[in-house]
Amino acid sequence: MILFLLPAGDYDPTEAAVPWAALRDAGFEVRFATPAGKVALADRRLTDLGFSWLSPWLMTRRAELAAYRRLTEDPGFLAPYAYGDVEAHVDPADITGLFVPGGHAPGMRTLLEDATAQRLFARAFTRGLPVGAVCHGVLLAARAQDPATGRSVLYGRRTTALTALLELTGWNLTRWWLGRYYRTYRTTVQQEVTAALADPRHFLTGPPLPVRDTAARPGRGFTVTDGNYVSARWPGDCHRLAADYLALVRAHTAGAVDRPV
């Protein structure tokens, strides 16, 4: 099974639903884990509440919202594991991949700061399983330590994540009435992730003017694949990310994924 790690709530619906739909439609089993084993819903501002006149640009788009509604009806989504139960009771051999969506609302901290979630990510990463992360989800990867080295599992790898340009643009557009909604932490995602890498040049920002991809045009998105790991920046990359992560899962199933040395 492919395991999706979700926070208690507030994740980005596109970043969870688009990769999930690609895997499920390809016939792969997907299960979910949350901090306490309770159903976790996405950030309501992205699905329902909106952003006033900025809603056409910042809210979840119609096709991706439909994928999220479909996700919320999936039996695996409605019966999640708790992080601790996965670590203590699920046979590691039963987990064949791991994926982490992002999001910037406060509830994301219940995932990103959870030591058990960090260990689960590190275990999957160092075993060479196909792992994927997007946006703030890459912070979990940066914080996950390789027990053999004591460093981040991303040390020596190339990655992307939510760029400072994207993060600060969202914040500056909304801070007058939403405060720090777009700033989960005082340090930007790009700064923290880059600090965990062996070389700052291993953080790739992609095109300076990002364009949202679609199911019909996934090539508009930007991803970085390094061995068994693929990452992306924001919801606008998620159709390409879904395709690239699905390719990693299929390669692993066929025994062709590069294993970390």
C-alpha positions as CSV (number, residue, x, y, z in Angstrom):
1,M,0.0,0.0,0.0
2,I,1.0,3.6,-0.6
3,L,0.7,5.6,2.7
4,F,-0.3,9.3,2.7
5,L,0.6,11.2,5.8
6,L,-1.9,13.9,6.6
7,P,-2.1,16.4,9.4
8,A,-5.1,16.7,11.7
9,G,-6.5,19.2,9.2
10,D,-5.6,22.2,7.0
11,Y,-3.7,20.5,4.2
12,D,-4.0,21.6,0.6
13,P,-6.8,19.6,-1.2
14,T,-5.1,19.7,-4.6
15,E,-1.8,18.4,-3.3
16,A,-3.5,15.4,-1.6
17,A,-6.3,14.6,-4.1
18,V,-4.5,14.8,-7.5
19,P,-1.7,12.3,-6.6
20,W,-4.2,10.1,-4.8
21,A,-6.5,10.0,-7.8
22,A,-3.6,9.0,-10.1
23,L,-2.6,6.1,-7.9
24,R,-6.2,4.9,-7.3
25,D,-7.1,5.1,-10.9
26,A,-3.9,3.0,-11.7
27,G,-5.1,0.3,-9.3
28,F,-2.8,1.0,-6.3
29,E,-4.0,0.7,-2.8
30,V,-3.8,4.0,-0.9
31,R,-4.2,4.4,2.9
32,F,-3.9,7.4,5.1
33,A,-2.4,8.2,8.5
34,T,-3.2,11.2,10.8
35,P,-1.9,12.2,14.2
36,A,-4.7,10.5,16.2
37,G,-6.3,8.2,13.6
38,K,-9.2,10.6,13.0
39,V,-10.5,11.7,9.6
40,A,-8.6,14.9,8.5
41,L,-10.2,17.5,6.2
42,A,-8.4,20.0,4.0
43,D,-8.1,23.7,4.6
44,R,-11.7,25.1,4.4
45,R,-10.5,28.4,3.1
46,L,-9.2,26.6,0.0
47,T,-12.4,24.5,-0.4
48,D,-15.3,26.7,0.9
49,L,-14.5,30.0,2.5
50,G,-12.4,31.7,-0.2
51,F,-10.4,34.8,-0.4
52,S,-12.8,37.5,-1.4
53,W,-11.8,39.0,-4.8
54,L,-8.7,36.8,-4.8
55,S,-10.7,33.6,-4.8
56,P,-10.3,32.9,-8.6
57,W,-6.5,32.8,-8.1
58,L,-6.1,31.3,-4.7
59,M,-9.0,28.8,-4.1
60,T,-8.9,25.2,-5.3
61,R,-10.0,24.9,-8.9
62,R,-13.1,23.1,-9.9
63,A,-11.6,19.9,-11.3
64,E,-9.2,19.5,-8.4
65,L,-12.0,20.2,-5.9
66,A,-14.0,17.4,-7.5
67,A,-11.1,15.1,-7.0
68,Y,-10.9,16.1,-3.3
69,R,-14.7,15.5,-2.9
70,R,-14.1,12.0,-4.3
71,L,-11.2,11.5,-2.0
72,T,-13.3,12.2,1.1
73,E,-15.6,9.4,0.1
74,D,-12.9,6.8,-0.2
75,P,-13.0,4.0,2.5
76,G,-9.3,4.3,3.1
77,F,-9.6,8.0,3.8
78,L,-12.6,7.4,6.2
79,A,-10.6,4.9,8.3
80,P,-7.1,6.3,8.7
81,Y,-4.3,4.9,10.8
82,A,-2.7,6.9,13.7
83,Y,0.9,7.7,13.1
84,G,1.8,5.7,16.2
85,D,-0.2,2.6,15.0
86,V,1.7,2.6,11.7
87,E,5.0,2.7,13.5
88,A,4.1,0.1,16.1
89,H,1.8,-2.3,14.4
90,V,2.0,-2.1,10.5
91,D,4.5,-4.4,9.0
92,P,7.0,-2.2,7.1
93,A,7.0,-4.7,4.3
94,D,3.3,-3.8,3.7
95,I,4.2,-0.1,2.9
96,T,5.4,0.2,-0.7
97,G,5.5,4.0,-0.9
98,L,4.9,7.2,1.1
99,F,3.5,10.6,0.0
100,V,3.2,13.9,1.9
101,P,1.0,16.8,0.7
102,G,1.5,20.3,1.9
103,G,-0.5,23.2,3.1
104,H,0.2,26.4,4.9
105,A,-2.6,26.8,7.5
106,P,-1.8,26.2,11.2
107,G,-3.1,22.6,11.3
108,M,-0.1,21.6,9.1
109,R,2.1,21.8,12.1
110,T,0.5,18.7,13.6
111,L,2.2,16.8,10.8
112,L,5.4,18.7,10.2
113,E,6.4,18.8,13.9
114,D,5.4,15.3,14.8
115,A,8.5,13.1,15.6
116,T,6.7,9.9,14.7
117,A,5.7,11.2,11.2
118,Q,9.3,12.3,10.7
119,R,10.5,8.8,11.6
120,L,8.0,7.2,9.2
121,F,9.2,9.4,6.4
122,A,12.9,8.6,7.2
123,R,12.2,4.9,7.3
124,A,10.5,4.9,3.9
125,F,13.1,7.2,2.4
126,T,16.1,5.2,3.6
127,R,14.5,1.9,2.6
128,G,14.5,3.2,-1.0
129,L,10.7,3.2,-1.3
130,P,9.1,5.7,-3.7
131,V,8.5,8.9,-1.7
132,G,6.9,12.1,-2.7
133,A,6.4,15.5,-1.1
134,V,5.1,18.9,-2.2
135,C,5.1,22.4,-0.9
136,H,5.3,22.4,3.0
137,G,5.3,18.6,2.9
138,V,9.0,18.9,1.9
139,L,9.6,20.3,5.4
140,L,8.8,16.9,6.8
141,A,11.5,15.5,4.6
142,A,14.0,18.1,5.7
143,R,13.3,17.4,9.3
144,A,13.4,13.6,9.0
145,Q,16.8,12.3,10.1
146,D,18.7,9.4,8.6
147,P,19.6,7.4,11.7
148,A,22.8,6.3,10.1
149,T,24.1,9.8,9.7
150,G,22.1,12.1,12.0
151,R,21.5,14.4,9.1
152,S,18.4,15.1,7.1
153,V,17.5,12.4,4.6
154,L,17.6,15.2,2.0
155,Y,21.3,15.7,2.7
156,G,23.1,14.9,-0.6
157,R,19.8,15.0,-2.6
158,R,18.3,17.5,-5.0
159,T,14.8,18.9,-4.2
160,T,12.3,21.6,-4.6
161,A,9.6,22.9,-2.3
162,L,7.4,25.9,-1.9
163,T,9.7,28.7,-3.0
164,A,10.2,31.9,-1.1
165,L,8.8,33.9,-4.0
166,L,5.5,31.9,-4.0
167,E,5.2,31.9,-0.2
168,L,5.9,35.6,0.2
169,T,3.7,36.6,-2.7
170,G,0.7,34.8,-1.1
171,W,1.4,36.4,2.2
172,N,1.7,39.9,0.9
173,L,-1.5,39.6,-1.0
174,T,-3.5,38.5,2.0
175,R,-1.7,39.6,5.2
176,W,-3.8,42.8,5.7
177,W,-6.8,40.6,6.7
178,L,-5.5,37.1,7.1
179,G,-2.3,38.0,9.1
180,R,0.2,35.1,9.0
181,Y,-2.1,32.6,7.2
182,Y,0.4,32.2,4.4
183,R,3.4,32.1,6.8
184,T,3.3,28.8,8.7
185,Y,6.7,29.6,10.2
186,R,8.8,32.8,10.4
187,T,11.5,31.1,8.3
188,T,10.4,30.4,4.7
189,V,10.1,26.8,3.5
190,Q,12.9,27.4,1.0
191,Q,15.2,28.7,3.7
192,E,14.7,25.7,6.1
193,V,14.8,23.1,3.4
194,T,18.0,24.6,1.8
195,A,19.7,24.6,5.2
196,A,19.2,20.8,5.4
197,L,20.9,20.2,2.1
198,A,24.6,19.3,1.4
199,D,24.8,22.2,-1.1
200,P,22.4,25.2,-1.5
201,R,22.5,24.6,-5.2
202,H,20.6,21.4,-4.6
203,F,17.4,23.4,-4.0
204,L,15.9,24.0,-7.4
205,T,13.3,26.8,-7.7
206,G,12.1,26.1,-11.2
207,P,10.8,28.8,-13.6
208,P,10.6,32.2,-12.0
209,L,7.0,32.7,-13.2
210,P,5.2,29.4,-12.3
211,V,2.1,28.5,-14.4
212,R,-0.5,26.1,-13.1
213,D,-0.5,22.7,-14.8
214,T,-3.7,20.8,-15.7
215,A,-4.6,17.2,-16.3
216,A,-4.4,17.9,-20.0
217,R,-1.1,19.9,-19.7
218,P,1.0,18.4,-16.9
219,G,4.2,19.6,-18.6
220,R,3.5,23.1,-17.2
221,G,4.3,21.8,-13.7
222,F,7.8,21.6,-12.2
223,T,9.1,18.7,-10.3
224,V,12.5,17.4,-9.2
225,T,13.2,13.6,-9.1
226,D,16.3,12.3,-7.4
227,G,16.5,8.5,-7.1
228,N,13.4,7.3,-5.2
229,Y,12.3,10.8,-4.3
230,V,10.2,13.3,-6.2
231,S,9.2,16.8,-5.0
232,A,7.2,19.8,-6.3
233,R,6.6,23.4,-5.3
234,W,2.8,24.2,-5.0
235,P,-0.6,23.0,-6.2
236,G,0.1,24.2,-9.7
237,D,2.7,21.4,-10.1
238,C,0.5,18.5,-8.9
239,H,-0.6,16.9,-12.2
240,R,3.0,16.6,-13.2
241,L,3.9,15.5,-9.7
242,A,1.1,12.8,-9.8
243,A,2.5,11.4,-13.1
244,D,6.1,11.4,-11.9
245,Y,5.2,9.8,-8.5
246,L,3.1,7.2,-10.2
247,A,6.1,6.4,-12.5
248,L,8.3,6.0,-9.4
249,V,5.8,3.6,-7.9
250,R,5.5,1.6,-11.0
251,A,9.3,1.4,-11.4
252,H,9.6,0.2,-7.8
253,T,6.9,-2.4,-8.4
254,A,9.0,-3.6,-11.3
255,G,12.2,-3.5,-9.2
256,A,13.8,-0.6,-11.1
257,V,13.9,2.3,-8.6
258,D,17.4,3.5,-7.7
259,R,18.2,2.7,-4.1
260,P,20.1,5.2,-2.0
261,V,23.7,4.3,-1.4
